[in-house]
Amino acid sequence: MNMTVPLELEKLSVKDRMILLEKIWSSLKQESDNLESPAWHEDVLAERRRKIESGEAEYVTLEELRRRKL
């Protein structure tokens, strides 16, 4: 079922949006056994594992990541 629900999230307080987000995550967690990761996820994880094991992985601090504004 494809469902579009018009939400005006910006009208909610930050606190209420955080509560809503937590409820959504909780509902997804309860159904996690029924969720399948796309096949490409395994490829991404394998490449990251390879980089870590070969010493090619690059690590950055949270502050550096914030500065990059990814």
LOKOL-259671 format. One line per 4 residues: their letters; for each residue z, y, x of C-alpha. Coordinates in nm, 2 decimals. Example, Ala and Ser with C-alpha at 12.3 -4.5 7.8 and 13.67 -1.06 7.14 Angstrom:
AS = 0.78 -0.45 1.23  0.71 -0.11 1.37
END
This chain:
MNMT = 0.00 0.00 0.00  -0.10 0.34 0.14  0.14 0.60 0.02  0.15 0.97 0.09
VPLE = 0.47 1.15 0.02  0.46 1.52 0.04  0.77 1.63 0.23  0.88 1.98 0.32
LEKL = 1.09 1.87 0.61  1.12 2.22 0.75  1.32 2.32 0.45  1.59 2.07 0.55
SVKD = 1.86 2.16 0.79  1.86 1.99 1.13  2.16 1.79 1.03  1.99 1.66 0.72
RMIL = 1.67 1.58 0.91  1.88 1.38 1.17  2.05 1.19 0.88  1.71 1.11 0.73
LEKI = 1.58 1.00 1.06  1.87 0.77 1.11  1.82 0.62 0.77  1.46 0.56 0.84
WSSL = 1.54 0.39 1.17  1.80 0.17 1.01  1.56 0.06 0.74  1.30 -0.03 1.00
KQES = 1.55 -0.22 1.21  1.64 -0.44 0.91  1.27 -0.54 0.89  1.20 -0.57 1.26
DNLE = 1.14 -0.94 1.24  0.84 -0.86 1.02  0.69 -0.61 1.26  0.43 -0.70 1.51
SPAW = 0.35 -0.49 1.82  -0.02 -0.43 1.88  -0.18 -0.65 2.15  -0.23 -0.35 2.38
HEDV = 0.15 -0.30 2.41  0.17 -0.62 2.62  -0.09 -0.48 2.85  0.09 -0.15 2.89
LAER = 0.42 -0.33 2.97  0.25 -0.57 3.21  0.10 -0.27 3.40  0.44 -0.09 3.42
RRKI = 0.60 -0.41 3.54  0.33 -0.45 3.81  0.39 -0.09 3.93  0.77 -0.14 3.95
ESGE = 0.73 -0.46 4.14  0.48 -0.32 4.38  0.68 0.00 4.44  0.40 0.22 4.29
AEYV = 0.62 0.33 3.99  0.71 0.70 3.98  1.04 0.80 3.85  1.13 1.15 3.73
TLEE = 1.45 1.30 3.61  1.49 1.41 3.25  1.49 1.77 3.36  1.16 1.72 3.55
LRRR = 1.01 1.56 3.24  1.12 1.85 3.03  0.96 2.09 3.27  0.63 1.90 3.25
KL = 0.63 1.96 2.87  0.46 1.63 2.80
END
